[in-house]
Amino acid sequence: MIDKLLPKLKSQERRYDELAEMMGRPDIVNDFQKVQVLAKERASLERAVALFRDYKRIEREIADTKALIASGGDADMMAMAKEELATLEKRRDKLEPALQLAILPIDPNDEKSVIVEIRGGTGGDEAGIFAADLYRMYTRYATTKGWATEVMDSNSSGADGFKEIIFEVKGKGAYSRLKHESGVHRVQRVPETEASGRIHTSTATVAVLPEAEEVDIHISPADIKIDIFHAGGHGGQNVQKVATAVRITHLATGIIATCQDERSQLKNKTKAMNVLRSRVLDMETQKQEAAISSTRRSQVGTGDRSEKIRTYNYPQNRITDHRMDVTLHNLSEVMDGKLEGLIDQLLAHEQSRRLQEVTA
C-alpha cells in the first residue's frame, strides 16, 4: 500500500514547501486573509508531511545499515548492525498505518457537536417505538463518551414512541463518531401488541447534522419568518396560557425548524435557530458534494439518506450493517448504548475505501 501512496505523499510535500514560500512573499505577507487561507491549507498537510519525512529518514538509515551488513566485518559489529536493522524496520512498519491515515483529507466538521434527527418511518406505532429505542441508544452512547445531550424538539406518537425527536449531542468529536449513522434503520421483532407472535418489520430514519455556528453559515433576519404558537403535548396549563412554541422558516430554501420543548419562547427560538442553521449548512454541503462528484456515492457516509444502512433483528439478537456486510450477535448490548465497536468497524471500513480512492 505504501508504494501506491508515495506519489501522493511527494505531491503533498512539494505543496507544503510551496505554501511556505508563498507565505513569505512581500505581496502576500501583508494580505491577512490570503495568509490565513494559505496557513490553513499548510496546516492540513503538516502531519502527513512530518510523517513522510520521518519515514524517508528511516528508509535511508535502513539502506545504510543494510550496506554496512553487506560489506562484512567484525562479528560483534555485524550483530549490532542486524539488531539496529530490525529496530528500524519495526519503526518503519509502525509508521505506515499512520501515513495511510494522514494522507486522507480531514473532515472539517469532525470535531463538532451534532444535531440528530430521528423519525418513525413505516410500521405505525411500532416505528415510533423503534425511534424511541434509537434515541435511547444514542443518548446512552453519548453518556459513555462524556457528551451532553439535550432535546431540541419532539413529537410523541403515543405508545411510548416518537413521530420525531430532534436532539443535540454536545461534545468534541461527536460528528466524527456519529456521522455514519445517517440513513434508514430497520427493525424486525414481535411487537408487544402482536397477539399471534408474528414478526413485524418497521423502520426509522436518522439524520446526523454537524452543528453550525454563525461563522459557518450566516442567516439574515430578513431571510426568515418566525411564527409563535401554543405548544402541545406537554407543559400543563402553562402552554395554554402563553404561546412559547417557535417555528422558523428559511424563506430562500423553505427549510423549517420548530421547537416547543422549553417553556421559554426565547429558549425555543434559540434552539430552533440552531436546528435551522445546521439544516441549511447540511443542504449546502450536500450540494457541494454532489457538484464535486455526481457519479461517485460513498458506501459509508451521509450522502444518501434513503439508503437502508442497518437491520436490528431482535429474535436472533442480531445487528447487520449493510454498508460493510458485517453481522454481529450483540444487539441487546448495542441497543444499550455499546456502539463503540460497531462505529470503529465503520470508520475502518470508510478509511479503507477512501485509501483505495486515493491510490486508484
Contacts in CASP RR format, 6 or more apart in sequence:
PFRMAT RR
TARGET T0000
AUTHOR 0000-0000-0000
METHOD contacts of the structure
MODEL  1
MIDKLLPKLKSQERRYDELAEMMGRPDIVNDFQKVQVLAKERASLERAVA
LFRDYKRIEREIADTKALIASGGDADMMAMAKEELATLEKRRDKLEPALQ
LAILPIDPNDEKSVIVEIRGGTGGDEAGIFAADLYRMYTRYATTKGWATE
VMDSNSSGADGFKEIIFEVKGKGAYSRLKHESGVHRVQRVPETEASGRIH
TSTATVAVLPEAEEVDIHISPADIKIDIFHAGGHGGQNVQKVATAVRITH
LATGIIATCQDERSQLKNKTKAMNVLRSRVLDMETQKQEAAISSTRRSQV
GTGDRSEKIRTYNYPQNRITDHRMDVTLHNLSEVMDGKLEGLIDQLLAHE
QSRRLQEVTA
1 96 0 8 1.000
1 100 0 8 1.000
1 355 0 8 1.000
1 359 0 8 1.000
2 96 0 8 1.000
2 99 0 8 1.000
2 100 0 8 1.000
4 359 0 8 1.000
5 99 0 8 1.000
5 100 0 8 1.000
5 103 0 8 1.000
5 355 0 8 1.000
5 358 0 8 1.000
5 359 0 8 1.000
8 103 0 8 1.000
8 358 0 8 1.000
8 359 0 8 1.000
9 48 0 8 1.000
9 52 0 8 1.000
9 99 0 8 1.000
9 103 0 8 1.000
12 45 0 8 1.000
12 48 0 8 1.000
12 49 0 8 1.000
12 52 0 8 1.000
12 103 0 8 1.000
13 49 0 8 1.000
13 52 0 8 1.000
13 53 0 8 1.000
15 41 0 8 1.000
15 45 0 8 1.000
16 42 0 8 1.000
16 45 0 8 1.000
16 46 0 8 1.000
16 49 0 8 1.000
19 38 0 8 1.000
19 41 0 8 1.000
19 42 0 8 1.000
19 45 0 8 1.000
20 42 0 8 1.000
22 28 0 8 1.000
22 38 0 8 1.000
23 29 0 8 1.000
23 35 0 8 1.000
23 38 0 8 1.000
23 39 0 8 1.000
23 42 0 8 1.000
28 34 0 8 1.000
28 35 0 8 1.000
28 38 0 8 1.000
29 35 0 8 1.000
44 105 0 8 1.000
44 106 0 8 1.000
47 102 0 8 1.000
48 99 0 8 1.000
48 102 0 8 1.000
48 103 0 8 1.000
51 95 0 8 1.000
51 98 0 8 1.000
51 99 0 8 1.000
51 102 0 8 1.000
52 99 0 8 1.000
54 95 0 8 1.000
55 92 0 8 1.000
55 95 0 8 1.000
55 96 0 8 1.000
55 99 0 8 1.000
58 88 0 8 1.000
58 91 0 8 1.000
58 92 0 8 1.000
58 95 0 8 1.000
59 92 0 8 1.000
61 88 0 8 1.000
62 85 0 8 1.000
62 88 0 8 1.000
62 89 0 8 1.000
62 92 0 8 1.000
65 81 0 8 1.000
65 84 0 8 1.000
65 85 0 8 1.000
65 88 0 8 1.000
66 85 0 8 1.000
68 81 0 8 1.000
69 78 0 8 1.000
69 81 0 8 1.000
69 82 0 8 1.000
69 85 0 8 1.000
72 78 0 8 1.000
100 351 0 8 1.000
100 355 0 8 1.000
101 351 0 8 1.000
103 355 0 8 1.000
103 358 0 8 1.000
104 351 0 8 1.000
104 354 0 8 1.000
104 355 0 8 1.000
104 358 0 8 1.000
107 175 0 8 1.000
107 176 0 8 1.000
107 179 0 8 1.000
109 175 0 8 1.000
109 179 0 8 1.000
109 210 0 8 1.000
110 173 0 8 1.000
110 175 0 8 1.000
110 176 0 8 1.000
110 179 0 8 1.000
111 172 0 8 1.000
111 173 0 8 1.000
111 175 0 8 1.000
111 176 0 8 1.000
112 173 0 8 1.000
112 174 0 8 1.000
112 175 0 8 1.000
112 210 0 8 1.000
112 211 0 8 1.000
113 147 0 8 1.000
113 168 0 8 1.000
113 169 0 8 1.000
113 170 0 8 1.000
113 171 0 8 1.000
113 172 0 8 1.000
113 173 0 8 1.000
113 174 0 8 1.000
113 175 0 8 1.000
113 210 0 8 1.000
113 211 0 8 1.000
114 168 0 8 1.000
114 169 0 8 1.000
114 174 0 8 1.000
114 175 0 8 1.000
114 178 0 8 1.000
114 179 0 8 1.000
114 208 0 8 1.000
114 209 0 8 1.000
114 210 0 8 1.000
114 211 0 8 1.000
115 152 0 8 1.000
115 166 0 8 1.000
115 167 0 8 1.000
115 168 0 8 1.000
115 169 0 8 1.000
115 208 0 8 1.000
115 209 0 8 1.000
115 211 0 8 1.000
115 274 0 8 1.000
115 275 0 8 1.000
115 278 0 8 1.000
116 138 0 8 1.000
116 166 0 8 1.000
116 167 0 8 1.000
116 168 0 8 1.000
116 169 0 8 1.000
116 178 0 8 1.000
116 181 0 8 1.000
116 206 0 8 1.000
116 207 0 8 1.000
116 208 0 8 1.000
116 209 0 8 1.000
117 164 0 8 1.000
117 165 0 8 1.000
117 166 0 8 1.000
117 206 0 8 1.000
117 207 0 8 1.000
117 208 0 8 1.000
117 209 0 8 1.000
118 131 0 8 1.000
118 134 0 8 1.000
118 135 0 8 1.000
118 138 0 8 1.000
118 162 0 8 1.000
118 164 0 8 1.000
118 165 0 8 1.000
118 166 0 8 1.000
118 204 0 8 1.000
118 205 0 8 1.000
118 206 0 8 1.000
119 131 0 8 1.000
119 162 0 8 1.000
119 163 0 8 1.000
119 164 0 8 1.000
119 204 0 8 1.000
119 205 0 8 1.000
120 127 0 8 1.000
120 128 0 8 1.000
120 130 0 8 1.000
120 131 0 8 1.000
120 157 0 8 1.000
120 162 0 8 1.000
120 163 0 8 1.000
120 164 0 8 1.000
120 202 0 8 1.000
120 203 0 8 1.000
120 204 0 8 1.000
120 205 0 8 1.000
121 127 0 8 1.000
121 128 0 8 1.000
121 131 0 8 1.000
121 202 0 8 1.000
121 203 0 8 1.000
121 204 0 8 1.000
121 205 0 8 1.000
122 202 0 8 1.000
122 203 0 8 1.000
123 200 0 8 1.000
123 201 0 8 1.000
123 202 0 8 1.000
123 203 0 8 1.000
124 157 0 8 1.000
124 202 0 8 1.000
125 157 0 8 1.000
125 158 0 8 1.000
125 159 0 8 1.000
125 161 0 8 1.000
125 191 0 8 1.000
125 193 0 8 1.000
126 187 0 8 1.000
126 191 0 8 1.000
126 193 0 8 1.000
126 200 0 8 1.000
126 202 0 8 1.000
127 157 0 8 1.000
127 202 0 8 1.000
127 203 0 8 1.000
127 204 0 8 1.000
128 157 0 8 1.000
128 158 0 8 1.000
128 159 0 8 1.000
128 161 0 8 1.000
128 162 0 8 1.000
128 163 0 8 1.000
128 202 0 8 1.000
128 204 0 8 1.000
129 157 0 8 1.000
129 159 0 8 1.000
129 160 0 8 1.000
129 161 0 8 1.000
129 191 0 8 1.000
130 185 0 8 1.000
130 187 0 8 1.000
130 202 0 8 1.000
130 203 0 8 1.000
130 204 0 8 1.000
130 312 0 8 1.000
131 157 0 8 1.000
131 161 0 8 1.000
131 162 0 8 1.000
131 163 0 8 1.000
131 164 0 8 1.000
131 165 0 8 1.000
131 204 0 8 1.000
132 160 0 8 1.000
132 161 0 8 1.000
132 162 0 8 1.000
132 165 0 8 1.000
133 187 0 8 1.000
133 335 0 8 1.000
134 185 0 8 1.000
134 204 0 8 1.000
134 206 0 8 1.000
135 162 0 8 1.000
135 165 0 8 1.000
135 167 0 8 1.000
136 335 0 8 1.000
137 334 0 8 1.000
137 335 0 8 1.000
137 336 0 8 1.000
137 337 0 8 1.000
137 339 0 8 1.000
138 149 0 8 1.000
138 169 0 8 1.000
138 178 0 8 1.000
138 181 0 8 1.000
138 337 0 8 1.000
138 339 0 8 1.000
139 149 0 8 1.000
139 167 0 8 1.000
140 336 0 8 1.000
140 337 0 8 1.000
141 337 0 8 1.000
141 338 0 8 1.000
141 339 0 8 1.000
141 340 0 8 1.000
142 148 0 8 1.000
142 149 0 8 1.000
142 169 0 8 1.000
142 174 0 8 1.000
143 149 0 8 1.000
144 337 0 8 1.000
144 338 0 8 1.000
144 340 0 8 1.000
145 171 0 8 1.000
145 174 0 8 1.000
145 177 0 8 1.000
146 171 0 8 1.000
147 169 0 8 1.000
147 170 0 8 1.000
147 171 0 8 1.000
147 174 0 8 1.000
148 168 0 8 1.000
148 169 0 8 1.000
148 170 0 8 1.000
148 171 0 8 1.000
149 167 0 8 1.000
149 168 0 8 1.000
149 169 0 8 1.000
149 170 0 8 1.000
150 167 0 8 1.000
150 168 0 8 1.000
150 170 0 8 1.000
151 165 0 8 1.000
151 166 0 8 1.000
151 167 0 8 1.000
151 261 0 8 1.000
152 166 0 8 1.000
152 167 0 8 1.000
152 168 0 8 1.000
152 259 0 8 1.000
152 261 0 8 1.000
152 271 0 8 1.000
152 272 0 8 1.000
152 274 0 8 1.000
152 275 0 8 1.000
153 164 0 8 1.000
153 165 0 8 1.000
153 166 0 8 1.000
153 257 0 8 1.000
153 258 0 8 1.000
153 259 0 8 1.000
153 260 0 8 1.000
153 261 0 8 1.000
153 271 0 8 1.000
153 272 0 8 1.000
153 275 0 8 1.000
154 162 0 8 1.000
154 164 0 8 1.000
154 165 0 8 1.000
154 166 0 8 1.000
154 261 0 8 1.000
155 162 0 8 1.000
155 163 0 8 1.000
155 164 0 8 1.000
155 165 0 8 1.000
156 162 0 8 1.000
156 163 0 8 1.000
156 233 0 8 1.000
157 163 0 8 1.000
159 193 0 8 1.000
166 275 0 8 1.000
168 211 0 8 1.000
168 274 0 8 1.000
169 178 0 8 1.000
170 211 0 8 1.000
175 208 0 8 1.000
175 210 0 8 1.000
175 211 0 8 1.000
177 343 0 8 1.000
178 208 0 8 1.000
178 343 0 8 1.000
179 208 0 8 1.000
179 210 0 8 1.000
179 301 0 8 1.000
179 302 0 8 1.000
180 300 0 8 1.000
180 301 0 8 1.000
180 302 0 8 1.000
180 309 0 8 1.000
180 323 0 8 1.000
180 343 0 8 1.000
180 346 0 8 1.000
180 347 0 8 1.000
180 350 0 8 1.000
181 206 0 8 1.000
181 208 0 8 1.000
181 309 0 8 1.000
182 206 0 8 1.000
182 207 0 8 1.000
182 208 0 8 1.000
182 301 0 8 1.000
182 302 0 8 1.000
182 303 0 8 1.000
182 305 0 8 1.000
182 309 0 8 1.000
183 205 0 8 1.000
183 206 0 8 1.000
183 207 0 8 1.000
183 304 0 8 1.000
183 305 0 8 1.000
183 306 0 8 1.000
183 307 0 8 1.000
183 308 0 8 1.000
183 309 0 8 1.000
184 203 0 8 1.000
184 204 0 8 1.000
184 205 0 8 1.000
184 305 0 8 1.000
184 306 0 8 1.000
184 307 0 8 1.000
184 308 0 8 1.000
184 309 0 8 1.000
185 203 0 8 1.000
185 204 0 8 1.000
185 205 0 8 1.000
185 206 0 8 1.000
185 309 0 8 1.000
185 310 0 8 1.000
185 311 0 8 1.000
185 312 0 8 1.000
186 201 0 8 1.000
186 202 0 8 1.000
186 203 0 8 1.000
186 308 0 8 1.000
186 310 0 8 1.000
186 311 0 8 1.000
186 312 0 8 1.000
187 201 0 8 1.000
187 202 0 8 1.000
187 203 0 8 1.000
187 204 0 8 1.000
187 311 0 8 1.000
187 312 0 8 1.000
187 313 0 8 1.000
187 314 0 8 1.000
188 199 0 8 1.000
188 200 0 8 1.000
188 201 0 8 1.000
188 311 0 8 1.000
188 312 0 8 1.000
188 313 0 8 1.000
188 314 0 8 1.000
188 315 0 8 1.000
189 199 0 8 1.000
189 200 0 8 1.000
189 312 0 8 1.000
189 313 0 8 1.000
189 314 0 8 1.000
189 315 0 8 1.000
190 197 0 8 1.000
190 198 0 8 1.000
190 199 0 8 1.000
190 200 0 8 1.000
190 314 0 8 1.000
190 315 0 8 1.000
191 200 0 8 1.000
194 200 0 8 1.000
199 315 0 8 1.000
203 308 0 8 1.000
205 305 0 8 1.000
207 282 0 8 1.000
207 302 0 8 1.000
207 305 0 8 1.000
208 302 0 8 1.000
209 278 0 8 1.000
209 279 0 8 1.000
209 281 0 8 1.000
209 282 0 8 1.000
210 278 0 8 1.000
210 281 0 8 1.000
210 282 0 8 1.000
211 274 0 8 1.000
211 278 0 8 1.000
212 274 0 8 1.000
212 277 0 8 1.000
212 278 0 8 1.000
212 280 0 8 1.000
212 281 0 8 1.000
212 282 0 8 1.000
213 277 0 8 1.000
214 277 0 8 1.000
216 277 0 8 1.000
216 281 0 8 1.000
217 277 0 8 1.000
217 280 0 8 1.000
217 281 0 8 1.000
217 284 0 8 1.000
219 250 0 8 1.000
219 273 0 8 1.000
219 276 0 8 1.000
219 277 0 8 1.000
219 280 0 8 1.000
223 250 0 8 1.000
223 251 0 8 1.000
223 252 0 8 1.000
224 248 0 8 1.000
224 249 0 8 1.000
224 250 0 8 1.000
224 251 0 8 1.000
224 276 0 8 1.000
225 248 0 8 1.000
225 249 0 8 1.000
225 251 0 8 1.000
226 246 0 8 1.000
226 247 0 8 1.000
226 248 0 8 1.000
226 249 0 8 1.000
226 269 0 8 1.000
227 246 0 8 1.000
227 247 0 8 1.000
227 248 0 8 1.000
227 249 0 8 1.000
228 243 0 8 1.000
228 244 0 8 1.000
228 245 0 8 1.000
228 246 0 8 1.000
228 247 0 8 1.000
228 265 0 8 1.000
229 243 0 8 1.000
229 245 0 8 1.000
229 247 0 8 1.000
230 239 0 8 1.000
230 240 0 8 1.000
230 243 0 8 1.000
230 244 0 8 1.000
230 245 0 8 1.000
231 239 0 8 1.000
231 243 0 8 1.000
231 244 0 8 1.000
231 245 0 8 1.000
231 260 0 8 1.000
231 261 0 8 1.000
232 239 0 8 1.000
232 245 0 8 1.000
232 260 0 8 1.000
233 239 0 8 1.000
235 263 0 8 1.000
238 263 0 8 1.000
239 245 0 8 1.000
239 260 0 8 1.000
239 263 0 8 1.000
242 263 0 8 1.000
242 265 0 8 1.000
243 265 0 8 1.000
244 260 0 8 1.000
244 262 0 8 1.000
244 263 0 8 1.000
244 264 0 8 1.000
244 265 0 8 1.000
244 268 0 8 1.000
245 258 0 8 1.000
245 259 0 8 1.000
245 260 0 8 1.000
245 268 0 8 1.000
246 258 0 8 1.000
246 259 0 8 1.000
246 260 0 8 1.000
246 265 0 8 1.000
246 268 0 8 1.000
246 269 0 8 1.000
246 272 0 8 1.000
247 256 0 8 1.000
247 257 0 8 1.000
247 258 0 8 1.000
247 272 0 8 1.000
248 256 0 8 1.000
248 257 0 8 1.000
248 258 0 8 1.000
248 269 0 8 1.000
248 272 0 8 1.000
248 273 0 8 1.000
248 276 0 8 1.000
249 255 0 8 1.000
249 256 0 8 1.000
250 256 0 8 1.000
250 276 0 8 1.000
250 279 0 8 1.000
250 280 0 8 1.000
253 280 0 8 1.000
253 283 0 8 1.000
255 276 0 8 1.000
255 279 0 8 1.000
255 280 0 8 1.000
255 283 0 8 1.000
256 276 0 8 1.000
257 272 0 8 1.000
257 273 0 8 1.000
257 275 0 8 1.000
257 276 0 8 1.000
257 279 0 8 1.000
258 272 0 8 1.000
259 268 0 8 1.000
259 269 0 8 1.000
259 271 0 8 1.000
259 272 0 8 1.000
259 275 0 8 1.000
260 268 0 8 1.000
261 268 0 8 1.000
261 271 0 8 1.000
262 268 0 8 1.000
262 271 0 8 1.000
286 303 0 8 1.000
289 303 0 8 1.000
297 303 0 8 1.000
297 304 0 8 1.000
298 350 0 8 1.000
298 353 0 8 1.000
299 323 0 8 1.000
299 324 0 8 1.000
299 349 0 8 1.000
299 350 0 8 1.000
299 353 0 8 1.000
300 323 0 8 1.000
300 324 0 8 1.000
300 346 0 8 1.000
300 349 0 8 1.000
300 350 0 8 1.000
300 353 0 8 1.000
301 323 0 8 1.000
301 350 0 8 1.000
307 323 0 8 1.000
308 322 0 8 1.000
309 321 0 8 1.000
309 322 0 8 1.000
309 323 0 8 1.000
310 319 0 8 1.000
310 320 0 8 1.000
310 321 0 8 1.000
310 322 0 8 1.000
311 318 0 8 1.000
311 319 0 8 1.000
311 320 0 8 1.000
311 322 0 8 1.000
312 318 0 8 1.000
312 319 0 8 1.000
312 331 0 8 1.000
312 334 0 8 1.000
312 335 0 8 1.000
313 319 0 8 1.000
313 320 0 8 1.000
313 331 0 8 1.000
314 331 0 8 1.000
316 329 0 8 1.000
316 331 0 8 1.000
317 329 0 8 1.000
317 330 0 8 1.000
317 331 0 8 1.000
317 332 0 8 1.000
318 327 0 8 1.000
318 328 0 8 1.000
318 329 0 8 1.000
318 331 0 8 1.000
319 327 0 8 1.000
319 328 0 8 1.000
319 329 0 8 1.000
319 330 0 8 1.000
319 331 0 8 1.000
319 334 0 8 1.000
319 342 0 8 1.000
320 326 0 8 1.000
320 327 0 8 1.000
320 328 0 8 1.000
321 327 0 8 1.000
321 342 0 8 1.000
321 345 0 8 1.000
321 346 0 8 1.000
323 346 0 8 1.000
323 349 0 8 1.000
324 345 0 8 1.000
324 346 0 8 1.000
324 349 0 8 1.000
326 342 0 8 1.000
326 345 0 8 1.000
326 349 0 8 1.000
328 334 0 8 1.000
328 342 0 8 1.000
330 338 0 8 1.000
334 342 0 8 1.000
END
